[in-house]
Amino acid sequence: MQQYATKFADLVEQVATKVKKMTINRVAQAIRLTGLGILVATLGFTALIFLAWAIFNALKIPLTTAGTFAVIGAVLVGVGGFMWFKRA
């Protein structure tokens, strides 16, 4: 009788481990990856903002503020025009 109790306990433990691997571990990994993705996106967006700010201020030194806006506007219009003519 002792042998059946041990086998049953092992069976229950195996089932619990399998269920945990199929559900909890996958959800925990998805939550971890989502958190890391949000962190990377936030850091990347912040880096792009600071890069744009640095470029603007670097252009503002030799030019005036209006000249800097004109140069950045011309570059963006040029990129937009290029993308417009290269569309499918």
PESUL-V486258 format. One record per backbone hydrogen bond with DSSP energy under -0.5 kcal/mol. NH is the residue of the N-H (numbers start at 1). CO is the residue of the C=O. E is the energy in kcal/mol with one decimal. If there is no record, write none. Layout:
[[NH:CO:E] [NH:CO:E]]
This chain:
[[5:1:-1.6] [6:2:-1.9] [7:3:-2.2] [8:4:-2.6] [9:5:-2.3] [10:6:-2.3] [11:7:-2.4] [12:8:-2.5] [13:9:-2.2] [14:10:-2.5] [15:11:-2.4] [16:12:-2.5] [17:13:-2.3] [18:14:-2.4] [19:15:-2.6] [20:16:-2.3] [21:17:-2.3] [22:18:-2.0] [23:19:-1.6] [25:20:-2.3] [27:23:-2.4] [28:24:-2.7] [29:25:-2.1] [30:26:-2.3] [31:27:-2.5] [32:28:-2.3] [33:29:-2.6] [34:30:-2.3] [35:31:-2.4] [36:32:-2.3] [37:33:-2.4] [38:34:-2.3] [39:35:-2.1] [40:36:-2.7] [41:37:-2.5] [42:38:-2.3] [43:39:-2.5] [44:40:-2.5] [45:41:-2.5] [46:42:-2.3] [47:43:-2.3] [48:44:-2.2] [49:45:-2.2] [50:46:-2.5] [51:47:-2.2] [52:48:-2.5] [53:49:-2.4] [54:50:-2.4] [55:51:-2.5] [56:52:-2.4] [57:53:-2.4] [58:54:-2.3] [59:55:-2.2] [60:56:-1.5] [61:57:-0.8] [62:58:-0.7] [63:59:-1.6] [68:64:-2.2] [69:65:-2.3] [70:66:-2.1] [71:67:-2.4] [72:68:-2.6] [73:69:-2.5] [74:70:-2.4] [75:71:-2.3] [76:72:-2.4] [77:73:-2.6] [78:74:-2.5] [79:75:-2.5] [80:76:-2.5] [81:77:-2.7] [82:78:-2.4] [83:79:-2.5] [84:80:-2.1] [85:81:-2.2] [86:82:-1.5] [87:84:-0.7]]
